[in-house]
Each structure stands twice: as C-alpha cells, then as structure tokens.
Amino acid sequence: MNRLQGKVALVTGAGRGIGRTIADTFAREGATVIATGRSEANGFADGVEYHRLDVSSDADWARVVGEVTGRHGRVDVLANNAGVIAYESLHELTVESWQQVVAINQTGVWLGMREVVPHMQRTGGGSIINVSSIWGSVAVAGAHAYHATKGAVRNMSKSAAITYARENIRVNSLHPGFIRTPLTEAQDPEINEFVIGQTPMGRAGDPQEVANGALFLASDESSFVTGSELVVDGGYLAQ
Ligand code: NAP
C-alpha cells in the first residue's frame, strides 16, 4: 500500500484490459490516477479521474495534460499503454491500416512523452512506462505493423531515457507476453493456443502480473532503473 503516495499518474487505454488494471493498481497504491481512453468508461476505483483521450490526437494530449497540470500541478508517472494489433502480413497491409497502427502504437507514445516531459522537467523528474510487447523484440509471421511499432516503442524508450537521464526522468519499456484481456479474447483462438503453447510456463498471464511490473517502474523503488526492458512473459523471450 501507498507505494505511489503523492504521485499523479496518467494511464492511456485505461478503459479495459492491462490499462484498466494498471489504473486500479496505481490508485490502490495511493496515486492520484488520471485514467484515459478514447471511448466512454466507468466503474473505476474512487478517486480515479477519467478523461477522453485518443492517443493519436495531438490536440487531445494538449487538452488533457493541460487540464491535469492545471488541477494537480504535475504529472509524475505516464503509462503509455494504449495499443492495437492487426494480423496482416507486410504484403497484405493497406496504407490506411499501417497508418492506424503506427498512429496509435508509436506516434501516440511519442506524443504522450512530448506532452508530459516539460512538466516533469519543471517538477524535477518522473517515470514514463511505455508498453511494448514480446513482439517488440522477436517476431511471428503475419503482424508486420504491430512488430514495427512495438520495436519502435522499445528503442524510443531508450532514446528518451538517455536524453532525460540527468533530469531524473526515467523511461522504461514494459514487455508483456500473452495476457488474457479483451484484446486476446477477441482474436482467433488458434493464435492464442499457439502463443500459449510457445510460452514456457504454459499459461496466459493475468493483467495484474503486468500491472505489478508497471507499479515497480512507477514507484521510487526503481529509482536507478532507466532505459531498461521489463519482460513479463512466462519465459517466452528466454528461448
Ligand atoms: P485491450 O484489451 O484491447 O485494451 C486496449 C485499450 O486501449 C482499450 O481500452 C482501447 O480503447 C484503448 N485504445 C485503443 N486505441 C486507442 C486510442 N487511439 N486512444 C486511446 N485509447 C486507445 O488491449 P490489452 O491487451 O489490454 O493491451 C494493452 C497494451 O498491452 C497494448 O499496447 C498491447 O499492445 C500491449 N500488449 C498486450 C498483450 C496481450 O497479450 N494482451 C501482449 C503484449 C502487449 P477502445 O475501447 O476505445 O478500443
């Protein structure tokens, strides 16, 4: 309890899945949580504020971070969690589909960092957690744009970590393996069986197991951790 006491934390894609669990976990640990998403969402823990924010919209970022810093004066933690997947091979992708995945998974992460970094500089530091994936480090056939963007998130995080290290702004990427969420529940069961079959622990992860990693990175317990990749994958990347 209270591992995030006094901190203001903004979480994207918090309507459901991993983002929802991160928001609830941060609130339980004493943070003032700004949960954000592009659709309506409710049922959050007491004290969680919900704002509409499409991560691909520069204007949305400016509006929401402006409101949050106007009311709370600071943003200490940013969890860039929102993401989409498209199972299309390189030759099947349309320009529209490519641009949509890039806009949300990659541009959205950059826009979020760009918006909060000046506030973290002003208040003396912060922690940014960018949700990548095991598929930001290795690939399977047939999800070209997802791999491209999750790999970009991995290295954008290192670039940001190095740029702002002396200003006490820590930036780390978080790499879930197969996690049971609305995203994976909606996809072809054959894909799910394949990925779980490739997971040494032989099971799906729970969103809470990812949120526990995000909590460590958000808290001062990770005060000397920046530019790192926290993998929560049941052993998938160890192979
Ligand atoms: P999810 O259940 O589909 O939830 C994703 C959330 O992101 C939804 O609330 C969705 O809102 C939101 N979102 C999508 N586009 C958005 C946008 N443009 N602006 C703001 N919010 C947006 O997915 P999840 O499984 O929790 O995944 C969360 C993150 O973990 C993603 O980055 C994903 O790539 C990553 N990840 C997941 C797994 C896994 O196995 N589940 C594994 C590795 C990495 P809407 O309801 O409006 O669509």
Boltz pocket constraint, residues with backbone or C-beta under 6 A from the ligand:
constraints:
  - pocket:
      binder: B
      contacts: [[A, 12], [A, 13], [A, 14], [A, 15], [A, 16], [A, 17], [A, 18], [A, 19], [A, 36], [A, 37], [A, 38], [A, 39], [A, 53], [A, 54], [A, 55], [A, 56], [A, 80], [A, 81], [A, 82], [A, 83], [A, 84], [A, 85], [A, 104], [A, 131], [A, 132], [A, 133], [A, 134], [A, 175], [A, 176], [A, 177], [A, 178], [A, 179], [A, 180], [A, 181], [A, 182], [A, 183], [A, 184]]
      max_distance: 6.0
